[in-house]
Amino acid sequence: MLNAGICQNYQRGVQHNRVIPGVHVLAESEVEANEDKTEGRPTILTTTAPFFLCSPSLSEEIFGPSSVIIVCKTEAELADCLQ
């Protein structure tokens, strides 16, 4: 991470999103992040379109090595998520 503040924001953002109902950790680095080196632990979260659409924070950027994968059942759900 660029600095300690960005690292702290990253960790807060990932922690916040991973406890939202309907959100699951799909993958996470086995190596713990070293906060002294302002490292962020790479994390991939997953959820479904209905949960994503009900949780605005999931669409907010978290600067760092994380992503949210949204599973859509239909093209209509995909279109809703893209807006």
N, C-alpha and C positions, 0 to 999 in steps of 0.2 A: 504494500500500500504506500501511497505517497507520504502520508504522515500519520501520527497517532490518532488525530481527530477523525480522519477518513476511516481508519481501521475500526475505531469504536462505533462509528455510524454503520459500518458494514455489519459488524457483529450484532448490533441492536436490531438492524433491519432483518437479518436472516432469522434471528431468534424470534422476533415479532411474527414473521410470516409462517414459521414452521409450527406455531401453536394455533394458527387459525383453523377452525373446524373444516374438515374436508381437504386439508393440505397434508401431504405425506412427503417424507424424505425419500427420494428415489435413490440418491447416491451422495456420498460424502467422503472426503478424503480420509483415509485411515490415519494419516499423519496429523497430529494436533498442530494448530497454528501457534507460532511463537509470537506472542504479543510484544515482546521486547524488540522484535525485528519488524513490527507492524505488519505481520502476516495475516491473511484472511484464509479461513479453511474453506476450500472449494466445496460447494453444496448445490445439488440439483433437487428442486422441489417439484412436486406434481400435484395437480388438482383437476377437477372437471370444470367444464364451462359454467354450469350453474353456480358452483362455489366461487369461481373467479369473478363472475358478474356481480355477485353479492359482497365481494371483498375488495373495495377500491384500492387498498394498500398493496395488493398483489400486482397492480399495474404500475406502481411507482418504481422508479429506478433505484437499485441498490448498487452503488459503485463498488465493484469487486467481483470475485470469481463465483458468482451464483447465477442461477437461472430458474425460471418457473416454466414447466411444461404443462400446457393446458390440453386436456383430452376432450375433443369435441366429437359428439355422436353424429352430427349432421352438418351440412354446409351452412345452414342457418345459424347454428351455434357458433361456428367459426366466424361468420360475418359479424355476429353480435360482439364477439370477443375482439375483433379487429377494430371496432369503432371506438 
